Amino acid sequence: MSESNSTNNGRRSRAAADLAEALSSPAADVVPHPALDLAIDAGTEPEEHPRRGIDPVVFGTAAAVSIGFVVWGLLGTDSLAEASSKALDWVMTNTGWLFVLTTSGFVVFVIWLAMSKYGTIPLGRDDEEPEFKTVSWIAMMFSAGMGIGLMFYGVSEPLSHFVTAPPGTGGDADAAAQTAMATTMFHWTLHPWAIYAVVGLAIAYGVYRKGRVQLISAAFVPLLGKRASGGAGRVIDMFAIFATLFGSATSLGLGALQISSGFEIVADIGPLGNGALVLIITVLTIAFVLSAVSGVAKGIQWLSNINMVLAVVLALFLFVVGPTVFILNLVPTSLGSYVQDLAMMAARTGAEGPDTEAWLSSWTVFYWAWWLSWTPFVGMFIARISRGRTIRQFVTGVLLVPSVVSVLWFCVLGGTAIDLQNKGTDIAGAGGLEAQLFGTLDALPLATVAIVLVMLLVAIFFVSGADAASIVMGSLSERGTTEPRRTVVIFWGVATGAVAAVMLLAGGEDALQGLQTITIVAALPFVLIMIGLTVSLMKELRTDPLVVRRRYGEVAVEQAVIAGVTEHGDDFAITVEATEPTTETEVPTEPAAEPELETTDR
């Protein structure tokens, strides 16, 4: 009896091994089946975009529109300002709710996806290991969480909400500090990274699981079919270029404003005008174009390593010389206030009145639009470093790691500024948002050194992000190639600088308002694209080989157990045997025919 059991166990082990091998690396003579993870032939071109080189429709149209926008801004600045102001009013009045609902919807979607049965689907082959070790992956995710926005708003946003409470809030200084930090966390943690996670998932799944090219349009193949490589797909890629262009230009504009403010303090000169802003933009544009054409390894990675070290040095400096105990207390308080107020902040819309609508356009909706405009770039980056991870691992890393970075950063910088404001140093009244970080540093030891460090950080943060963004726009212009032509990259680099200058000029005396206005208007079409992207992703995940196998297995085992118990009682074994082929050529959402598993006595 024991010999029989041993034989049966050996057969089962061999059968299990054969099954695992068939599922992960099916042989050439195996009939393709939706339940099998078929190998991707790296030597063949993806069917969706078989050609390479510049796409004349995508690049030509996007370039023409971009040049037209710049010419309009230079020759008719007042006209552009008036048109963008009217467009902003229309967008906020009629579609502000769309930004609010969809962004919160993306948070719910990616968390549900990670917790559901789809969470175990790998972003690669079934048997593929993660390309990067977990420590390296977390470090790169940490780098992605840093950027020029954290430098510009690290002090100014918490301080602004502390001095002027958001709509529907108020209270004493302690309550104001909690509300200020909770509002800042709302804008910089789960919501923006859920937006990036949607695009990153769609790209990583399509490229590493299905063998498609790295185009936003390629992620729409499940929804659009062949039209994803036709006219509809080209329109999607053009809007992705526009989104990246205006998002990068907004960051360049913020960097120019902050560097200009730093020069005013260090050189002890009066306010610099638009001419100085244009000069700063020109210098930064030249810098990131040179970085972009020097190659990814030499440019982006080298600059990223430098700015990460400098950012940590700045944060440690403020933590040590600033109100250390207050900062430590602020971390759990901020997290608790964020969780407590999350529903209220996520539900805030223009229905609460014109004051709330104006506040949203300067803060929440502006942020959601800005994050949306950065999704092609950030999405491609986090997809690139996440090959081999499961969806659950991907979502967990993308949501948590950068969010932790943001919490610590804002508690250190924002906490220092709030403490100074509470003790009588008027940081908020000393200048605009771009000057408040320098005002905070000016009240601490080694002010001049720290201010110069911040100016250097801002410049490097922009260059390291914008040169990658120009390469992404080049990739989108050339049907998803990973190495676009230098001339195309240079064009988009120069275009980004020119658009940034025009956006600042359109704001007149309030340059920041010009950036925010055009960013919100330009991001509106991409909201609809993002909604379509989630639908397309879900449609494809429902037919993933892992999901199909699970459905077959559940039905087959259930039926086999019922048959085994009915025929043999408690003592039976399940064996797999071939059945007559069905006429179905495509497996629907549920299995077309239940596999027959014969039950035998043990």
Beta strands, then each sheet from edge to edge (+ up, - down):
strand 1: 573-576
strand 2: 597-600
sheet 1: 1+ 2-
end
